[in-house]
C-alpha cells in the first residue's frame, strides 16, 4: 500500500479513525488514530486521513489494540484513553500499544513511545522500553522520529550522540546485544503493521566471539519436574534440558558461515502485543537487504562426529517459545528462541575440506545418543530439516535419574511446555531411510569386497563389517496427512 492509498477512516460524528486494511491485520487486532481532544482542527471534520496528514497535525495518538474494531464501545474507550493521557507519566505519548483494551483501564497492559518537537524535528522524549518477558528493546531519548520515504510507516533513527541508542537485552536485562541497526521501523501497512522492525547483528567475528549467539538462548528443550523443589498444592516446579541449536563455542564451526563478513545479522520483527504469533514476531535469517545467511554451524552431528551446517530457506526464522517455571504456566513465564521453517543440511569434512560432493557425502544424521540410530543422507540429494514450533515438550512422567515404565511412555509429552520438533526429507530423489538397532547387540556381516580386507582369502573369511538395519522409510513431507514430527535433538552442544 503506498502513501496515496493509505487511509484512516471514521464514521461521521465519531472521533476514532481506524486503519483501512482489515485483510492484512490478524483477527482481533486493529490500529486507530485519535486526534487531540483539545485542538479543534479542520482535519477533525474529515472522515478520511492519510498517515502524513495525521502526523502533520502535530498532536493525536496512534493506538495499536488487541481487539477487533467492532468490539470497542467508542465513547467509553475514548473517554478511558483521554483519562489515561492526563496522567503525567504519559506526557507526550503518541504511540501506545494496549494488550487488553476491553478491560478496565486500571488493568491495561501498555507499551508506549513518547515523542516531542515539530514534525520536521521530532525526537523521542524519554526512554522507550518494549518488554518481551526476559527479552527487551530499548529506544534512547533523543532518537529521531520521521515518516518513512513511502509515508506508510515511521522511522526511528539513532541519535548521533548515542552510540547505544538502540539496545536489545536478554536474561531480564543481564545480557546486552548492541548490534541493533541504525534505524527501527514501525510499518502501518501489510501484515506487520504496528510491529517494530530492525536488523540485529550478532558479534563481529563469530568464530572468535560467539557470545551473542548464546545470549539469545536459541535452543530446543525437554521439560520435566524439578525434583530439587517439592510439590506444592498439586503444582510442581519445572526444569528443562537445554540443547543449543547453533554452535556457541569458539573455534572452527563458523568458518563456513557466510552472510556479510563473519557476523550474523537477523531481521527482527517484534509485536508488543503478540509475542508468540510467528507472523508478527520473528527473527529472520535474511537481513533487511534480503541477504540470507548460509552455512550456520548447528549442534547436529553425523554419527561420525561431523558438524551439520544449515542453510536457512525462504521464511526460515527463530520464534519465541514459552519456558514455564511450573506445571501451571503463567503469563510472566520467560521465553527462549526455537527454529521454524526449512533448513538445508550440509556436512563439511574437516580432514579433506570438502562438502556435499557425491564422492565424500556419505553421512548419517544422528538421531539419538547412540551412533547406530540415524537417518542416512545420500550425497546426490539435497536433504532438508523442517522445524515446527508449538510441539508438546513436557514429560510429566519423567523424573531425572529414574527409569520410566513402558506404560508411562504413551502420550509422553504434554502441552504444558513446547519446543520445535523437526522432520527430514529430501528435496529430490528417494525418501530418507531411518536406521536403528540395539546398541548392546549390533549386527555384523561378512565383508563383500576383497579390497576391503586382504589378499589372503582365509583372513577375509574371518573379518566382519557393520551391517546397517533399515527400520523405516520417512514419508514425503508433502504427503497428506502430514507425517509426524520427530524429536531430533542437537547433541553437539552438550
Protein Blocks (a to p, Z undefined) as FASTA:
>chain_A
ZZklgccdddehiabdcdddfklpcghiacdddddfklccfklmpcbdcfklmmmnopac
dddddbdfklpcfklmmmmmmmmmmpmklgoiabdcdfblmbcfklpccdddddedjfkl
cccfbdcdddehjaccdddehiacdddfkopaccddddfklmklpccdeehhmaccfkbc
fbdcddfehjkgoiacddddehjblmlmmmlmmmnopacddddddfkbcceehiacdddd
dddfbdcbecjklmmgcfehjbdcddddddfklmmlmklgccdfbdfkopacehiacfbd
cfkopacdddddehiacddddddfbfbdcfkbccddddedjdddddddfklopakbfklm
ccdddfbfbfkbccdddfkbccdddddehiafbdfkbcghiacdfklmgokbackbccdd
dddddfehjddddddddfklccddddfblklmcfblklmmmpccdddddfbdcddfkbcc
dddddddddfklZZ
